[in-house]
Amino acid sequence: MSEKWVPGLIYTLSLGPQRPGKLAGRLQGISKKMLTQTLRNLEDWGVVKRTVYDVVPPHVEYSLTSLGEKMVEPIALVHDWAQENREDIAKVFGNRLASKTS
């Protein structure tokens, strides 16, 4: 659950069921392989449900389970905190990077 893309995927899925292509478009920078791997892990953890529709071409959608929906509020709180403290966080990371290169 500590993977980089988990919070973004959970937040994005909180907007409703979505196809993998739409998820990838909303999470800029995620590779197809990482998206698939993270979705499978979330499915294994019981956080995400994968629905396959029997149509041609195949249609797959992902949605949050009830357990996944319980994660939305804490993730939103962390997101809001990060947005409110964006400048301070940037300074901390800037200082860390500067100390590593000196």
KABELFEN-V858105 format. One record per run of one state. SS is the DSSP state (2 for helix, 1 for strand, 0 for the rest). FROM is the first residue (numbers start at 1). TO is the last residue. Records with the same first field share a line. If there is no record, write none. Layout:
SS: FROM-TO + FROM-TO
This chain:
0: 1-5 + 14-17 + 19-19 + 27-31 + 45-47 + 54-58 + 65-65 + 85-85 + 102-102
2: 6-13 + 20-26 + 32-44 + 66-84 + 86-101
1: 18-18 + 48-53 + 59-64
